[in-house]
Amino acid sequence: MTRPDNAPDAANYDTGIDAVLVAATGAPDRLTVALDALRGRIVGRFDWQTPFGDHATPQVIVIEAIGVADAMLEERLPAIVDQAVAVQAGLVVALTFDQIDVVTAATLGGGTRLLVDPTVSDCVAAIVVAAETARSPTGVFDVGRETDGTRLERLNTEVARIAEALARLTRTEIEDDAPAAAIVGDRTNRYGAPPSLAEPSAADVRRAIRARRLRDQFFGATLFEDPGWDMLLDLYAAELERGRVSVSSLCIAAAVAPTTALRWIARMTDTGLFERRPDLHDRRRAFMVLSDRASEAMRGYIVATRGADLRIP
């Protein structure tokens, strides 16, 4: 481990984000630039051959995967993920589209922020969200340690820091990363759709997918973005076909930017709609499937839709 040159002075340590950086020599410096824009502090810097030190206690671990061989990612990422969990640090990984399958085999879900070919501003937003999540895990609140006023003050400070950093990077907006609400709930169907005995077919689902993509040709690919539903349709069709869908293929099916697709996949996995199944023939890959709950919900929805003489949207 080496200490970075020109680290921020001690006055910034109490308000900045402490991070550990894992990157190969000569890797892009966007994560470093992002941390500098946030007035953060790199408390440890590791290359991919160096064992991760237990003495580093960051709020965020930032990983630059670009230029790293798949075999090295497969070997080292699980240990880094375990370390992040052990020290309760957020995890941010910058990667290429071609690395999606090997990276997600170790990192998908939880508090990991996966960024595909990100800009510096993308990195700034992800680092701040990861740091805030690490500081205040979901469901954990120590009323004796932090009052509502203190928490609001700290959140305002974080927002101000984002705005200041992005202003220096000539970008004024970041993507909202608010937690997603539950996508499938225990709701009663009030529409009274008559039951249908006809089982859904993969052909029906694939026609719906083709219709959605045809719509994009006339109205543009971003006007009707609905990655959650697009991925549900794709996985359900694959289930009916007894096919397998890799994480990278599911990103394509989502019809949105890969970073957005990965965030949706993580949400759907954390919500219990998607499950990750390892490839028994290639440990660097994993396949995505619908959970039993999601599969049953999709079947019930499509059967009810057909029974009411409606098209799958």
Order of alpha helices (4+ residues) and beta strands (2+ residues): beta-alpha-beta-beta-alpha-beta-alpha-beta-alpha-alpha-alpha-alpha-beta-alpha-alpha-beta-beta-alpha
